[in-house]
Amino acid sequence: MSDLKQQKCEACNAEAPKVSDEELAELMREIPDWTPVSRDGVMQLEREFKFKNFKKALAFTNRVGEIAEDEFHHPTLVTEWGKVTVTWWTHAINGLHKNDFIMAARTDAVLDAE
Ligand SMILES: C[C@H](O)[C@H](O)[C@H]1CNC2=NC(N)=NC(=O)C2=N1
């Protein structure tokens, strides 16, 4: 159904377009487990992933770190016992770019691969 996770991030600078409200609604259908949140006026995508212990949470954190380095697009990762909170946004535009939705879909795929 989703092809977002097959897509590559585009290089992005301060002039890159933020997603519109319409695009946001459309893209959210492909990543239904994520929540759009606004922090200090900056829209972000967030999801909590649950694990059985710290070791599994840390392993997932590292896998997400690898896909981030592959695309040179980086999340905030908070690793706790049994839980990893992943937050994506595009610092360069202080908001959401399509890249963030691609990376959210790819983060879901990391979970599916484990
Ligand atoms: C210079 C380099 O392209 C930038 O610093 C990249 C690195 N990773 C990034 N990650 C995210 N999430 N947003 C960015 O704007 C961003 N910019």
PDBQT file of the ligand as one rigid body, heavy atoms in Angstrom, charges set to zero:
ROOT
HETATM    1  C1  LIG A 201      24.171  20.102   6.486  1.00  0.00    +0.000 C 
HETATM    2  C2  LIG A 201      23.135  19.032   6.537  1.00  0.00    +0.000 C 
HETATM    3  O1  LIG A 201      22.530  18.839   5.292  1.00  0.00    +0.000 OA
HETATM    4  C3  LIG A 201      22.047  19.334   7.532  1.00  0.00    +0.000 C 
HETATM    5  O2  LIG A 201      22.558  19.698   8.785  1.00  0.00    +0.000 OA
HETATM    6  C4  LIG A 201      21.046  18.220   7.669  1.00  0.00    +0.000 C 
HETATM    7  C5  LIG A 201      21.455  17.066   8.557  1.00  0.00    +0.000 C 
HETATM    8  N1  LIG A 201      20.326  16.348   9.094  1.00  0.00    +0.000 N 
HETATM    9  C6  LIG A 201      19.126  16.929   9.191  1.00  0.00    +0.000 A 
HETATM   10  N2  LIG A 201      18.134  16.292   9.771  1.00  0.00    +0.000 NA
HETATM   11  C7  LIG A 201      16.946  16.848   9.912  1.00  0.00    +0.000 A 
HETATM   12  N3  LIG A 201      15.975  16.164  10.496  1.00  0.00    +0.000 N 
HETATM   13  N4  LIG A 201      16.682  18.085   9.444  1.00  0.00    +0.000 NA
HETATM   14  C8  LIG A 201      17.609  18.822   8.826  1.00  0.00    +0.000 A 
HETATM   15  O3  LIG A 201      17.335  19.961   8.426  1.00  0.00    +0.000 OA
HETATM   16  C9  LIG A 201      18.893  18.241   8.671  1.00  0.00    +0.000 A 
HETATM   17  N5  LIG A 201      19.839  18.858   8.051  1.00  0.00    +0.000 NA
ENDROOT
TORSDOF 0
